[in-house]
C-alpha cells in the first residue's frame, strides 16, 4: 500500500506534511516527499488528504478475557473486588469462554488503535488463538499464583500453561505476532520461594516477566510486614525477578528508593490510570518517573476495572491526570505520552523493530480522520491526538502490513457472532453462580 499526501508522525515525534509512505509485506519500505514507484499494478494508493498517520499503540497491561466481566463487581476495593466477585466468576470460565470474550476484547483494542498487547490471564492457549486470528500482536502470560509455602510449581496451572504455550509458539502453531512472557501475579499472591522459581525459569528460557507491583497502599504495607520491611519492588529484586526483562503494572506506591532499583534494573513501569482511579487505588507519580528517565508505558488493565480497553481514552486520562495531580500544566508533554504508548510499549514487549514510523520497522500504522469537529482546527496535530481525538476518529489499523480494521469493519472478526457467543456464555455463568449461592 502507498499512503499518499498524508500528514505523519515520524520517529522523532515530528509532524510532517504531505508525505508518502509505502509498505511492503510486513514492513515500512519508504518514507519521503515524492511518490514511490509502485511494486505492482494492484498496489493500493491511499488518499491521505485530511488524514494523519502514526504508529499504532501497545497496551502493555491488560486482562483481555475479562471483557465478559464488564460492570461486574462495581463499587468494591481491589481486595474485596478480587476475592468476593472476580475469582468466583473466573472459576467458571472454560477455554471456549476465554476464546470468545478475548475476541470481544480484541475488537476494542484494534478499533482504538492498538497494534499489540501484553496480557495476563489463564486458558492462555485459547486466548492466543483468538488474538492471533484477530490479527493483533500479543505478549501473553499466565499470572502464576501460589499460597503453598512448599510449592514446587509442578502442579501449578499457571506455570504449566506457560510452558505449553511456549511449546506451541516454538512449534509454529501461532504466527510470529504471538510471544510468551512469564507471569508472576504479584507479591501478595505468592511467596519468596515461588518468585525465585519464576525468575529462574524465565531467565533459563530467556523470557520477560510480567507482574503487578505496589498497586495499593495496603499491598505496600502488608508486604513490609511479611518480608522484614521490604517493599514489593525490593521483594522482586531479591527474588531475581529484575534479572530478567521485567514489566511491572500500576506501581502507584513505589518509593523513590524503589524507583532507583527499577531504573537500574531497566524495568518497565506500566501506568494504568483508569483502573487505579476506578478502584480508588491512587495516582502514580508519573511526572517523577519521566523526570528520572524511567521507562514508562501505558495499559488499560481489564474491562472489569476500567471498564473498557480503549487506548485513546487511556492516553487522554494519563495526560490529564499527571498534570492535575502535580498542578503542573506541562508535567508531561503530548510527545511524552505518545512515546509511552508506542516506542516504550513496543520495547517492553521485546519488539525492537516496532513502535515508530521508520523505514525497516514493522508496518504498525493507524490513520486518523482529521476532518472531524473535535480535530479542527488542526493547529497542533499531536496535541489533538492526545487531548481531543476519540477512537471513532481512527479509520484504519494496519498491523504487520495487513489492514485489520478499516472504516468501522474488522477484517478477521465477525462481530455479530462474537456478541452472541459472549452474551450466551455470560448468562450461563451467572446462572451457575446463583445456583452455588442457594
Kinemage of the C-alpha trace (Angstrom):
@kinemage 1
@onewidth
@group {chain A} dominant
@subgroup {mainchain}
@vectorlist {calphas} color= white
{ca unk a 1} P 0.000 0.000 0.000
{ca unk a 2} L 1.101 3.580 -0.639
{ca unk a 3} L -0.185 6.341 1.653
{ca unk a 4} L -0.084 9.475 -0.467
{ca unk a 5} L -0.059 13.147 0.554
{ca unk a 6} L -0.610 12.283 4.185
{ca unk a 7} L 0.425 14.001 7.405
{ca unk a 8} L 2.515 11.677 9.592
{ca unk a 9} L 4.375 11.435 12.887
{ca unk a 10} L 7.996 10.425 12.329
{ca unk a 11} L 10.355 8.526 14.643
{ca unk a 12} L 11.436 11.818 16.275
{ca unk a 13} L 7.816 12.732 17.133
{ca unk a 14} L 7.795 15.440 14.454
{ca unk a 15} L 4.649 16.011 12.418
{ca unk a 16} L 5.459 16.105 8.702
{ca unk a 17} L 3.097 17.353 5.998
{ca unk a 18} L 2.321 15.948 2.540
{ca unk a 19} L 4.354 12.779 2.929
{ca unk a 20} L 4.373 9.446 1.107
{ca unk a 21} L 4.764 6.126 2.901
{ca unk a 22} L 4.947 2.719 1.253
{ca unk a 23} L 4.578 -0.653 2.945
{ca unk a 24} L 5.965 -3.877 1.520
{ca unk a 25} L 4.954 -7.180 3.071
{ca unk a 26} L 5.096 -6.533 6.864
{ca unk a 27} L 7.451 -3.533 6.890
{ca unk a 28} L 7.654 0.151 6.076
{ca unk a 29} L 9.675 0.296 2.857
{ca unk a 30} L 9.695 4.007 2.019
{ca unk a 31} L 9.028 7.412 3.577
{ca unk a 32} L 9.553 10.545 1.540
{ca unk a 33} L 8.152 13.651 -0.088
{ca unk a 34} L 7.658 12.143 -3.549
{ca unk a 35} L 5.553 9.306 -4.874
{ca unk a 36} L 7.446 5.974 -4.751
{ca unk a 37} L 7.402 3.520 -7.607
{ca unk a 38} L 4.532 1.059 -7.336
{ca unk a 39} L 5.597 -2.533 -6.722
{ca unk a 40} L 2.619 -3.987 -8.614
{ca unk a 41} L -0.302 -2.828 -10.714
{ca unk a 42} L -2.837 -3.625 -7.994
{ca unk a 43} L -0.962 -1.855 -5.167
{ca unk a 44} L -3.448 0.440 -3.451
{ca unk a 45} L -2.737 4.166 -3.268
{ca unk a 46} L -4.500 5.526 -0.189
{ca unk a 47} L -5.532 9.181 -0.408
{ca unk a 48} L -4.099 10.820 2.707
{ca unk a 49} L -5.707 14.209 2.301
{ca unk a 50} L -7.217 15.251 5.643
{ca unk a 51} L -5.666 12.209 7.352
{ca unk a 52} L -2.918 11.684 9.959
{ca unk a 53} L -0.717 8.587 10.128
{ca unk a 54} L 1.244 7.392 13.137
{ca unk a 55} L 2.450 4.171 14.728
{ca unk a 56} L -0.141 2.014 16.466
{ca unk a 57} L -0.270 1.717 20.255
{ca unk a 58} L 0.961 -1.055 22.575
{ca unk a 59} L -1.321 -1.695 25.536
{ca unk a 60} L 1.192 -3.145 27.970
{ca unk a 61} L -1.057 -4.372 30.767
{ca unk a 62} L -4.433 -5.964 30.324
{ca unk a 63} L -6.585 -8.969 31.107
{ca unk a 64} L -8.453 -9.177 27.807
{ca unk a 65} L -10.807 -12.073 28.618
{ca unk a 66} L -12.226 -10.008 31.484
{ca unk a 67} L -14.399 -8.199 28.950
{ca unk a 68} L -17.095 -10.681 29.984
{ca unk a 69} L -16.858 -9.148 33.492
{ca unk a 70} L -17.523 -5.597 32.338
{ca unk a 71} L -19.654 -3.892 35.008
{ca unk a 72} L -19.456 -6.861 37.397
{ca unk a 73} L -18.406 -6.197 40.982
{ca unk a 74} L -18.867 -2.438 40.969
{ca unk a 75} L -18.024 -0.217 43.932
{ca unk a 76} L -15.576 -2.511 45.710
{ca unk a 77} L -11.962 -2.046 46.766
{ca unk a 78} L -9.323 -4.116 44.982
{ca unk a 79} L -9.146 -6.901 47.580
{ca unk a 80} L -12.929 -7.243 48.002
{ca unk a 81} L -13.418 -6.983 44.236
{ca unk a 82} L -10.941 -9.798 43.590
{ca unk a 83} L -11.862 -12.246 46.307
{ca unk a 84} L -15.658 -11.841 46.531
{ca unk a 85} L -16.549 -11.246 42.894
{ca unk a 86} L -13.810 -11.814 40.339
{ca unk a 87} L -12.174 -15.055 41.478
{ca unk a 88} L -15.505 -16.933 41.950
{ca unk a 89} L -16.690 -15.818 38.483
{ca unk a 90} L -13.391 -16.702 36.819
{ca unk a 91} L -13.532 -20.204 38.288
{ca unk a 92} L -16.480 -20.837 35.951
{ca unk a 93} L -14.684 -19.830 32.739
{ca unk a 94} L -13.930 -22.564 30.216
{ca unk a 95} L -11.273 -22.365 27.473
{ca unk a 96} L -14.064 -21.691 24.956
{ca unk a 97} L -15.409 -18.842 27.119
{ca unk a 98} L -11.944 -17.282 27.157
{ca unk a 99} L -11.651 -17.629 23.381
{ca unk a 100} L -14.872 -15.745 22.663
{ca unk a 101} L -14.514 -12.991 25.242
{ca unk a 102} L -10.932 -12.428 24.028
{ca unk a 103} L -12.337 -11.865 20.545
{ca unk a 104} L -14.643 -9.225 22.032
{ca unk a 105} L -11.703 -7.516 23.713
{ca unk a 106} L -9.678 -7.656 20.511
{ca unk a 107} L -12.353 -5.587 18.782
{ca unk a 108} L -11.983 -2.803 21.351
{ca unk a 109} L -8.216 -2.921 21.190
{ca unk a 110} L -7.950 -2.867 17.423
{ca unk a 111} L -10.557 -0.158 16.891
{ca unk a 112} L -8.823 2.069 19.462
{ca unk a 113} L -5.525 1.850 17.616
{ca unk a 114} L -3.664 -0.989 19.322
{ca unk a 115} L -1.009 -2.846 17.360
{ca unk a 116} L -0.042 -5.009 20.305
{ca unk a 117} L -0.998 -6.016 23.812
{ca unk a 118} L 0.668 -7.536 26.873
{ca unk a 119} L -1.878 -9.708 28.615
{ca unk a 120} L -2.090 -11.755 31.798
{ca unk a 121} L -4.795 -14.366 32.207
{ca unk a 122} L -5.417 -18.136 32.096
{ca unk a 123} L -6.507 -20.644 29.450
{ca unk a 124} L -3.839 -18.777 27.528
{ca unk a 125} L -3.752 -21.167 24.566
{ca unk a 126} L -7.367 -20.186 23.819
{ca unk a 127} L -6.501 -16.539 24.308
{ca unk a 128} L -3.531 -16.789 21.947
{ca unk a 129} L -5.716 -18.420 19.295
{ca unk a 130} L -8.316 -15.638 19.481
{ca unk a 131} L -5.762 -12.824 19.380
{ca unk a 132} L -3.750 -14.398 16.574
{ca unk a 133} L -6.873 -14.872 14.470
{ca unk a 134} L -7.812 -11.224 15.113
{ca unk a 135} L -4.530 -10.013 13.615
{ca unk a 136} L -3.113 -8.219 16.678
{ca unk a 137} L 0.322 -8.779 18.256
{ca unk a 138} L 0.301 -10.170 21.776
{ca unk a 139} L 2.686 -10.968 24.610
{ca unk a 140} L 0.746 -13.460 26.718
{ca unk a 141} L 1.374 -14.794 30.198
{ca unk a 142} L -0.472 -16.622 32.922
{ca unk a 143} L -0.041 -14.765 36.209
{ca unk a 144} L 1.170 -17.549 38.487
{ca unk a 145} L -0.346 -17.567 41.958
{ca unk a 146} L 0.548 -19.899 44.812
{ca unk a 147} L -0.275 -19.746 48.513
{ca unk a 148} L 1.539 -23.028 49.228
{ca unk a 149} L 4.863 -22.449 51.019
{ca unk a 150} L 6.095 -25.807 49.685
{ca unk a 151} L 5.006 -25.190 46.085
{ca unk a 152} L 7.396 -26.683 43.514
{ca unk a 153} L 5.211 -25.472 40.587
{ca unk a 154} L 4.984 -28.936 39.000
{ca unk a 155} L 1.234 -28.938 39.520
{ca unk a 156} L 0.663 -25.200 39.137
{ca unk a 157} L -1.713 -24.410 36.274
{ca unk a 158} L -0.200 -21.024 35.506
{ca unk a 159} L 3.304 -22.432 35.331
{ca unk a 160} L 2.284 -25.385 33.156
{ca unk a 161} L 0.182 -23.263 30.805
{ca unk a 162} L 3.172 -21.008 30.226
{ca unk a 163} L 5.422 -23.838 29.057
{ca unk a 164} L 2.653 -25.391 26.986
{ca unk a 165} L 2.040 -22.120 25.128
{ca unk a 166} L 5.769 -21.608 24.661
{ca unk a 167} L 5.992 -25.055 23.031
{ca unk a 168} L 3.063 -24.194 20.761
{ca unk a 169} L 4.716 -20.943 19.680
{ca unk a 170} L 8.069 -22.640 19.027
{ca unk a 171} L 6.334 -25.381 17.023
{ca unk a 172} L 4.665 -22.833 14.728
{ca unk a 173} L 1.096 -23.201 15.945
{ca unk a 174} L 0.797 -19.413 16.044
{ca unk a 175} L 2.181 -16.575 13.947
{ca unk a 176} L 5.225 -14.547 14.973
{ca unk a 177} L 2.823 -11.942 16.380
{ca unk a 178} L 2.332 -14.155 19.449
{ca unk a 179} L 5.046 -14.112 22.117
{ca unk a 180} L 5.178 -15.650 25.594
{ca unk a 181} L 6.091 -13.899 28.842
{ca unk a 182} L 6.426 -15.438 32.287
{ca unk a 183} L 3.702 -14.219 34.614
{ca unk a 184} L 4.012 -13.610 38.344
{ca unk a 185} L 0.679 -12.270 39.503
{ca unk a 186} L 2.001 -10.255 42.468
{ca unk a 187} L 3.909 -10.464 45.716
{ca unk a 188} L 0.682 -10.727 47.724
{ca unk a 189} L -0.499 -13.806 45.797
{ca unk a 190} L 2.813 -15.655 46.045
{ca unk a 191} L 5.765 -16.274 48.330
{ca unk a 192} L 9.503 -15.763 48.008
{ca unk a 193} L 10.181 -19.350 47.005
{ca unk a 194} L 7.708 -19.215 44.112
{ca unk a 195} L 9.000 -15.831 42.973
{ca unk a 196} L 12.533 -17.244 42.826
{ca unk a 197} L 11.365 -20.268 40.839
{ca unk a 198} L 9.534 -17.994 38.403
{ca unk a 199} L 12.613 -15.794 37.978
{ca unk a 200} L 14.856 -18.802 37.450
{ca unk a 201} L 12.501 -20.333 34.878
{ca unk a 202} L 12.167 -17.068 32.957
{ca unk a 203} L 15.922 -16.494 32.941
{ca unk a 204} L 16.681 -20.001 31.681
{ca unk a 205} L 14.090 -19.678 28.888
{ca unk a 206} L 15.032 -16.072 28.011
{ca unk a 207} L 11.519 -14.793 28.796
{ca unk a 208} L 10.362 -11.465 30.129
{ca unk a 209} L 8.378 -11.320 33.378
{ca unk a 210} L 5.064 -9.504 33.808
{ca unk a 211} L 3.782 -8.734 37.326
{ca unk a 212} L 1.575 -6.426 39.383
{ca unk a 213} L 3.529 -4.163 41.732
{ca unk a 214} L 2.651 -1.683 44.504
{ca unk a 215} L -0.902 -1.179 43.267
{ca unk a 216} L -2.365 -0.204 46.653
{ca unk a 217} L -1.203 1.220 49.967
{ca unk a 218} L -2.465 -1.983 51.622
{ca unk a 219} L -0.253 -4.104 49.386
{ca unk a 220} L 2.766 -1.925 50.145
{ca unk a 221} L 2.231 -2.039 53.912
{ca unk a 222} L 1.442 -5.761 54.154
{ca unk a 223} L 4.461 -6.672 52.041
{ca unk a 224} L 6.671 -4.921 54.589
{ca unk a 225} L 5.019 -6.947 57.368
{ca unk a 226} L 5.533 -10.218 55.539
{ca unk a 227} L 9.087 -9.623 54.351
{ca unk a 228} L 11.044 -7.795 57.041
{ca unk a 229} L 10.309 -4.290 55.842
{ca unk a 230} L 10.760 -4.941 52.140
{ca unk a 231} L 8.645 -3.096 49.600
{ca unk a 232} L 7.194 -5.156 46.708
{ca unk a 233} L 9.958 -3.789 44.454
{ca unk a 234} L 12.632 -4.876 46.926
{ca unk a 235} L 10.940 -8.279 47.201
{ca unk a 236} L 11.018 -8.682 43.398
{ca unk a 237} L 14.655 -7.653 43.213
{ca unk a 238} L 15.682 -10.049 45.979
{ca unk a 239} L 13.858 -12.898 44.244
{ca unk a 240} L 15.755 -12.277 40.999
{ca unk a 241} L 12.734 -11.097 39.025
{ca unk a 242} L 14.579 -7.973 37.874
{ca unk a 243} L 17.414 -10.080 36.488
{ca unk a 244} L 15.017 -10.692 33.585
{ca unk a 245} L 13.379 -8.101 31.315
{ca unk a 246} L 10.518 -7.118 33.603
{ca unk a 247} L 7.306 -5.147 33.250
{ca unk a 248} L 5.511 -4.024 36.386
{ca unk a 249} L 1.904 -2.847 36.285
{ca unk a 250} L 0.496 0.016 38.404
{ca unk a 251} L 3.449 0.986 40.663
{ca unk a 252} L 1.251 3.578 42.365
{ca unk a 253} L 3.037 3.372 45.713
{ca unk a 254} L 6.641 2.801 44.665
{ca unk a 255} L 9.071 4.802 46.794
{ca unk a 256} L 11.886 6.895 45.397
{ca unk a 257} L 14.266 4.161 46.528
{ca unk a 258} L 12.132 1.660 44.589
{ca unk a 259} L 12.378 3.870 41.525
{ca unk a 260} L 16.161 3.775 41.640
{ca unk a 261} L 16.030 -0.027 41.875
{ca unk a 262} L 13.662 -0.212 38.899
{ca unk a 263} L 15.735 2.216 36.839
{ca unk a 264} L 18.985 0.359 37.489
{ca unk a 265} L 17.320 -2.910 36.503
{ca unk a 266} L 15.947 -1.402 33.285
{ca unk a 267} L 12.431 -2.490 34.206
{ca unk a 268} L 9.322 -1.016 32.598
{ca unk a 269} L 6.667 0.702 34.750
{ca unk a 270} L 3.155 0.438 33.348
{ca unk a 271} L 0.775 3.276 34.117
{ca unk a 272} L -2.900 2.223 34.431
{ca unk a 273} L -4.685 5.476 35.290
{ca unk a 274} L -8.315 4.456 34.691
{ca unk a 275} L -8.110 1.269 36.751
{ca unk a 276} L -6.235 2.974 39.581
{ca unk a 277} L -8.844 5.722 39.734
{ca unk a 278} L -11.864 3.431 39.451
{ca unk a 279} L -10.713 1.096 42.230
{ca unk a 280} L -9.672 4.031 44.391
{ca unk a 281} L -6.090 2.795 44.451
{ca unk a 282} L -4.440 6.172 43.937
{ca unk a 283} L -2.402 8.119 41.384
{ca unk a 284} L 1.018 7.011 40.195
{ca unk a 285} L 3.885 9.584 40.314
{ca unk a 286} L 4.380 9.598 36.546
{ca unk a 287} L 5.955 13.041 36.356
{ca unk a 288} L 8.693 11.870 38.713
{ca unk a 289} L 9.243 8.754 36.632
{ca unk a 290} L 9.645 10.759 33.437
{ca unk a 291} L 11.990 13.249 35.085
{ca unk a 292} L 14.144 10.384 36.391
{ca unk a 293} L 14.297 8.716 32.991
{ca unk a 294} L 12.398 5.565 33.922
{ca unk a 295} L 10.816 3.502 31.165
{ca unk a 296} L 7.094 4.260 31.375
{ca unk a 297} L 4.339 2.554 29.374
{ca unk a 298} L 0.538 2.689 29.370
{ca unk a 299} L -2.010 -0.094 29.881
{ca unk a 300} L -5.766 -0.195 30.205
{ca unk a 301} L -5.928 -3.091 32.690
{ca unk a 302} L -9.037 -5.278 32.315
{ca unk a 303} L -12.565 -4.287 31.363
{ca unk a 304} L -13.822 -5.146 34.844
{ca unk a 305} L -11.745 -2.432 36.485
{ca unk a 306} L -11.571 0.206 33.760
{ca unk a 307} L -14.326 -0.524 32.248
{ca unk a 308} L -13.021 -0.533 28.685
{ca unk a 309} L -9.929 -1.341 26.648
{ca unk a 310} L -9.933 1.977 24.790
{ca unk a 311} L -6.328 3.117 24.419
{ca unk a 312} L -7.329 6.547 23.171
{ca unk a 313} L -9.217 7.163 26.397
{ca unk a 314} L -6.317 5.798 28.467
{ca unk a 315} L -3.835 8.106 26.746
{ca unk a 316} L -6.113 11.082 27.321
{ca unk a 317} L -6.607 10.317 31.014
{ca unk a 318} L -2.894 9.636 31.536
{ca unk a 319} L -2.001 13.045 30.136
{ca unk a 320} L -4.612 14.935 32.136
{ca unk a 321} L -4.142 13.065 35.403
{ca unk a 322} L -0.422 13.711 35.604
{ca unk a 323} L -0.932 17.430 35.130
{ca unk a 324} L -3.785 17.664 37.598
{ca unk a 325} L -2.044 15.620 40.277
{ca unk a 326} L 1.126 17.732 40.110
{ca unk a 327} L -0.561 21.078 39.417
{ca unk a 328} L 1.869 21.426 36.511
{ca unk a 329} L 0.361 22.156 33.089
{ca unk a 330} L 3.472 20.778 31.408
{ca unk a 331} L 4.170 17.817 33.698
{ca unk a 332} L 4.257 15.532 30.676
{ca unk a 333} L 4.102 16.631 27.046
{ca unk a 334} L 1.949 15.155 24.313
{ca unk a 335} L 5.125 13.596 22.897
{ca unk a 336} L 5.923 12.037 26.303
{ca unk a 337} L 2.537 10.337 26.383
{ca unk a 338} L 2.752 9.110 22.797
{ca unk a 339} L 6.234 7.730 23.468
{ca unk a 340} L 4.866 5.751 26.430
{ca unk a 341} L 2.119 4.266 24.261
{ca unk a 342} L 4.283 3.481 21.221
{ca unk a 343} L 8.081 3.224 21.463
{ca unk a 344} L 8.249 2.240 25.131
{ca unk a 345} L 5.364 -0.184 24.798
{ca unk a 346} L 6.998 -1.971 21.873
{ca unk a 347} L 10.308 -2.210 23.738
{ca unk a 348} L 8.557 -3.592 26.827
{ca unk a 349} L 7.230 -6.374 24.597
{ca unk a 350} L 10.702 -7.047 23.225
{ca unk a 351} L 9.692 -5.821 19.761
{ca unk a 352} L 12.706 -3.761 18.767
{ca unk a 353} L 11.604 -3.252 15.155
{ca unk a 354} L 8.271 -1.751 16.196
{ca unk a 355} L 6.981 1.399 17.862
{ca unk a 356} L 7.925 4.150 15.399
{ca unk a 357} L 7.206 5.163 11.816
{ca unk a 358} L 10.607 4.335 10.380
{ca unk a 359} L 11.875 2.583 7.258
{ca unk a 360} L 12.634 -1.034 8.131
{ca unk a 361} L 10.245 -1.130 11.082
{ca unk a 362} L 7.131 -3.265 11.096
{ca unk a 363} L 4.192 -1.534 9.437
{ca unk a 364} L 2.047 -0.992 12.537
{ca unk a 365} L 0.100 2.009 11.313
{ca unk a 366} L -3.037 3.783 12.411
{ca unk a 367} L -4.775 6.542 10.460
{ca unk a 368} L -6.916 9.310 11.940
{ca unk a 369} L -9.545 11.254 10.014
{ca unk a 370} L -8.702 14.867 10.853
{ca unk a 371} L -11.859 16.190 9.218
{ca unk a 372} L -13.876 15.824 12.385
{ca unk a 373} L -15.305 18.655 14.539
{ca unk a 374} L -13.201 17.630 17.554
{ca unk a 375} L -9.987 17.704 15.482
{ca unk a 376} L -10.457 21.085 13.850
{ca unk a 377} L -8.715 23.442 13.646
{ca unk a 378} L -5.575 21.392 13.188
{ca unk a 379} L -3.216 23.845 14.889
{ca unk a 380} L -1.245 21.200 16.832
{ca unk a 381} L -1.877 17.707 15.483
{ca unk a 382} L -0.066 15.796 18.226
{ca unk a 383} L -1.894 17.710 20.953
{ca unk a 384} L -5.145 16.997 19.134
{ca unk a 385} L -4.391 13.265 19.136
{ca unk a 386} L -3.629 13.196 22.875
{ca unk a 387} L -6.260 15.615 24.169
{ca unk a 388} L -9.037 15.700 21.560
{ca unk a 389} L -9.139 12.541 19.477
{ca unk a 390} L -11.541 9.675 20.073
{ca unk a 391} L -11.279 6.066 18.963
{ca unk a 392} L -14.042 6.774 16.465
{ca unk a 393} L -11.611 9.083 14.651
{ca unk a 394} L -9.381 6.098 13.762
{ca unk a 395} L -10.316 4.917 10.286
{ca unk a 396} L -7.595 2.330 9.738
{ca unk a 397} L -5.403 -0.019 11.743
{ca unk a 398} L -2.647 -1.871 9.903
{ca unk a 399} L -0.595 -4.438 11.835
{ca unk a 400} L 2.477 -6.042 10.279
{ca unk a 401} L 1.439 -4.603 6.933
{ca unk a 402} L -2.067 -6.118 6.993
{ca unk a 403} L -5.158 -3.950 7.311
{ca unk a 404} L -7.079 -5.477 10.224
{ca unk a 405} L -9.598 -2.646 10.661
{ca unk a 406} L -10.916 -0.077 8.203
{ca unk a 407} L -13.824 2.329 8.308
{ca unk a 408} L -15.518 0.500 11.167
{ca unk a 409} L -15.068 -3.004 9.767
{ca unk a 410} L -12.869 -5.794 11.102
{ca unk a 411} L -11.023 -7.891 8.560
{ca unk a 412} L -10.799 -11.042 10.677
{ca unk a 413} L -13.593 -10.817 13.273
{ca unk a 414} L -17.317 -11.500 12.847
{ca unk a 415} L -18.670 -9.090 15.440
{ca unk a 416} L -22.289 -10.358 15.442
{ca unk a 417} L -21.071 -13.881 16.162
{ca unk a 418} L -18.844 -12.605 18.979
{ca unk a 419} L -21.660 -10.638 20.625
{ca unk a 420} L -23.964 -13.676 20.551
{ca unk a 421} L -21.406 -16.097 21.948
{ca unk a 422} L -20.269 -13.813 24.780
{ca unk a 423} L -23.779 -12.991 25.984
{ca unk a 424} L -24.866 -16.653 25.934
{ca unk a 425} L -21.810 -17.604 27.996
{ca unk a 426} L -22.372 -14.768 30.461
{ca unk a 427} L -25.930 -15.935 31.029
{ca unk a 428} L -24.747 -19.487 31.738
{ca unk a 429} L -22.101 -18.401 34.253
{ca unk a 430} L -24.480 -16.114 36.152
{ca unk a 431} L -26.941 -18.992 36.493
{ca unk a 432} L -24.171 -21.236 37.824
{ca unk a 433} L -23.126 -18.622 40.396
{ca unk a 434} L -26.717 -18.128 41.526
{ca unk a 435} L -27.091 -21.889 41.962
{ca unk a 436} L -23.923 -22.000 44.079
{ca unk a 437} L -25.380 -19.461 46.490
{ca unk a 438} L -28.533 -21.491 47.180
